[in-house]
Amino acid sequence: MKHPALALAAVAPLLFGFKLFESKNGEVEQGNAALQAGKAEDALTHYDKAVAKLPADPGLHLDRGAALYALSRFAEAGQEFLRATEAQDESLKAEAFRNFGNALAKQDKPKEAVEAYKRALALRPDDKAAKWNLEIALKKQKEEEEKKKNDEKNKDDKDKDKDKNKKDDKDKDKKDKKDKQDKKDDKDKDANKDKQQPEKKNEAEKQPQPEKDKAAEPERIQQMLQNLEANPKDLERERARLRAVRRAPPARDW
């Protein structure tokens, strides 16, 4: 059994290019042929049969992961690559870690992918594809961190705006209540004023009206004469008083 070597593409522009694990096992050979022909489903079927017979073989899990990766089943592929990292052969382990990083990158997990690529480079420092893919993952990780910071800042700004709007609404409610109370007070004042006006009118009516009293003077004199005629003595005294008034010299007006 030869030592396997495999490198898969994650997201462009990740570098890729792979060599499948080779074995005299018929299922593995058929799986490799099918995968190279672009028939990932058929390849997976053959690899499943091979793994059923050799479940602890890291190379077979590496191949099976390659088929799952080709089918865009990245989470499952990552699990297979992770099992392949248990290999004792450092070359195989390095390939497994690099492809594990690719599967993580495809799942938008740049932070985890960075760690996988670092493990691959620790085992094989001259792996140019792993170095390139690491740079891509680091850039993606930085972008996500900046996005997270911006999202948190935007959230804080929205919370501040929300608090400000609440305060403005509260102040507006206070102002509306004050305006409403002021209108009520003004209305009460007007009502009291209207209520007091009839009283003033009645008081004004009670005040003496000179012209009106003057017009009523003949009536009062006539009434007085009628009263005097009812009492002859009083009538005679009043007539004597009036004669005395007529005989008195007129007042000087010069």
C-alpha positions in Angstrom: 0.0 0.0 0.0 1.5 3.3 -1.0 1.4 6.5 1.1 -1.6 8.6 0.0 -1.4 12.3 -0.9 -4.4 14.5 -1.5 -5.0 18.3 -1.9 -8.5 19.6 -2.7 -9.8 23.0 -3.7 -11.8 24.9 -1.2 -13.0 28.3 -2.5 -11.3 30.0 -5.4 -8.6 31.2 -5.4 -7.5 28.4 -3.1 -4.7 26.3 -4.7 -5.5 22.7 -5.3 -4.5 19.6 -7.2 -4.6 16.1 -5.7 -3.3 12.6 -5.8 -5.7 9.9 -4.6 -4.7 7.3 -2.1 -3.7 4.3 -4.2 -4.3 0.7 -3.2 -4.5 -2.8 -4.7 -7.9 -2.9 -3.2 -10.4 -3.2 -6.1 -13.0 -0.9 -4.6 -10.3 1.8 -4.0 -9.1 1.5 -7.6 -12.6 1.7 -9.0 -13.4 4.7 -6.7 -10.2 6.5 -7.8 -11.1 5.9 -11.4 -14.6 7.1 -11.0 -13.6 10.3 -9.1 -11.0 11.2 -11.7 -13.7 10.7 -14.3 -15.9 13.2 -12.5 -18.3 10.6 -11.1 -18.2 11.5 -7.4 -21.3 9.5 -6.5 -19.9 6.3 -8.0 -16.6 6.9 -6.4 -18.3 7.4 -3.0 -20.1 4.0 -3.4 -16.8 2.2 -4.0 -15.0 4.0 -1.1 -17.9 3.1 1.2 -17.4 -0.5 0.5 -13.6 -0.2 1.0 -14.0 1.6 4.3 -16.5 -1.1 5.5 -13.6 -3.6 5.2 -10.8 -1.3 6.5 -12.6 1.2 8.8 -9.4 2.3 10.6 -7.4 3.1 7.4 -6.6 6.8 7.3 -6.0 6.7 3.6 -9.4 5.4 2.8 -11.0 8.2 4.9 -8.9 10.7 2.9 -10.3 9.3 -0.4 -13.8 9.2 0.9 -13.5 12.8 2.1 -12.4 13.7 -1.4 -15.6 12.2 -2.9 -17.8 14.0 -0.4 -15.9 17.3 -1.0 -16.5 16.9 -4.8 -20.3 16.5 -4.0 -20.2 19.7 -1.9 -20.9 17.8 1.2 -18.3 19.8 3.1 -19.2 19.1 6.6 -19.1 15.3 6.0 -15.9 15.7 4.0 -14.3 17.6 7.0 -15.1 14.7 9.3 -13.4 12.2 7.0 -10.3 14.5 6.6 -10.2 14.8 10.4 -10.2 11.1 10.8 -7.4 10.9 8.3 -5.2 13.2 10.5 -4.8 10.2 12.8 -2.4 8.8 10.3 1.1 8.0 11.5 2.7 9.0 8.2 3.4 12.8 8.3 2.9 13.3 4.6 -0.6 11.8 4.8 -1.3 13.7 8.0 -0.2 17.0 6.4 -2.5 16.3 3.4 -5.3 15.5 5.7 -4.9 18.8 7.7 -4.7 20.9 4.6 -7.9 19.4 3.1 -9.5 19.7 6.5 -8.7 23.4 6.3 -10.3 23.5 2.8 -13.5 21.9 4.1 -13.7 24.4 6.9 -13.1 27.3 4.6 -16.0 26.1 2.4 -18.2 26.2 5.5 -17.2 29.8 6.2 -15.1 29.0 9.2 -11.9 30.9 8.4 -10.7 30.9 12.0 -10.8 27.1 12.2 -9.3 26.8 8.7 -6.4 28.9 9.7 -5.5 26.5 12.5 -5.8 23.5 10.2 -3.5 25.1 7.6 -1.0 25.9 10.4 -0.9 22.3 11.5 -0.4 21.2 7.8 2.6 23.6 7.5 4.0 22.5 10.8 4.2 19.0 9.3 5.3 20.1 5.8 6.7 23.7 5.8 7.3 23.7 2.0 3.6 23.1 1.1 3.0 26.1 -1.1 -0.7 25.4 -1.5 -1.2 25.4 2.3 0.7 28.7 2.6 -1.4 30.3 -0.1 -4.7 29.0 1.4 -3.6 30.1 4.9 -3.2 33.7 3.6 -6.7 33.6 2.1 -8.1 32.2 5.3 -6.3 34.9 7.4 -7.7 37.6 5.1 -11.2 36.2 5.4 -10.8 36.0 9.2 -9.8 39.6 9.4 -12.8 40.7 7.2 -15.2 38.8 9.5 -13.7 40.3 12.6 -14.0 43.8 11.1 -17.6 43.0 10.1 -18.4 41.8 13.6 -17.0 45.1 15.0 -19.0 47.1 12.6 -22.1 45.1 13.4 -21.6 45.7 17.1 -21.0 49.4 16.5 -24.1 49.7 14.4 -26.1 47.8 17.1 -24.8 50.2 19.8 -25.7 53.2 17.6 -29.2 51.8 17.0 -29.6 51.2 20.8 -28.5 54.8 21.4 -30.9 56.1 18.8 -33.6 53.9 20.3 -32.9 55.3 23.8 -32.9 58.9 22.4 -36.2 58.3 20.6 -37.7 57.0 23.8 -36.5 60.1 25.6 -37.9 62.3 22.9 -41.2 60.5 23.0 -41.3 60.9 26.8 -40.5 64.6 26.5 -43.2 65.0 23.9 -45.7 63.2 26.1 -44.9 65.6 28.9 -45.3 68.6 26.6 -48.6 67.3 25.2 -49.9 66.8 28.8 -48.7 70.3 29.8 -50.4 71.9 26.7 -53.5 69.9 27.4 -53.6 71.1 31.0 -52.9 74.7 30.0 -55.8 74.6 27.6 -58.0 73.1 30.3 -56.9 75.9 32.7 -57.7 78.6 30.1 -61.1 77.0 29.4 -61.8 77.0 33.2 -60.8 80.7 33.4 -63.1 81.6 30.5 -65.9 79.7 32.1 -65.4 81.5 35.5 -65.3 84.8 33.6 -68.5 84.1 31.8 -70.1 83.1 35.1 -69.1 86.3 36.8 -70.4 88.5 34.0 -74.1 88.0 34.8 -73.4 88.9 38.4 -71.8 92.1 37.3 -74.7 92.8 35.0 -77.1 92.3 37.9 -75.1 94.7 40.1 -75.2 97.2 37.3 -78.9 96.9 37.1 -79.2 97.6 40.8 -77.4 100.9 40.5 -79.7 104.0 40.3 -80.6 105.1 36.8 -81.0 108.9 36.9 -82.7 109.3 33.6 -85.1 106.5 34.3 -85.9 107.8 37.7 -86.5 111.3 36.3 -88.9 109.9 33.8 -90.8 108.2 36.5 -91.1 111.4 38.7 -94.6 112.4 37.5 -95.9 109.0 38.3 -94.6 109.2 41.8 -96.1 112.7 42.3 -99.4 111.5 41.0 -99.3 108.6 43.4 -98.4 110.9 46.3 -101.3 113.1 45.5 -103.6 110.2 45.5 -102.4 109.3 48.9 -102.8 112.8 50.2 -106.4 113.1 48.8 -107.1 110.0 50.8 -106.1 112.1 53.9 -107.5 115.7 53.6 -105.3 117.1 56.3 -102.2 115.9 54.7 -103.4 117.2 51.4 -104.1 120.7 52.8 -100.6 120.8 54.4 -99.0 119.8 51.1 -101.0 122.5 49.1 -99.9 125.1 51.7 -96.3 124.1 51.3 -96.6 124.3 47.5 -98.2 127.8 47.7 -95.3 129.0 50.0 -92.8 127.7 47.5 -94.5 129.6 44.6 -94.6 132.9 46.7 -90.9 132.7 47.5 -88.8 135.1 45.4 -86.9 133.4 42.7 -83.3 132.6 43.3 -80.8 135.0 41.8 -79.0 133.7 38.8 -76.7 136.7 38.2 
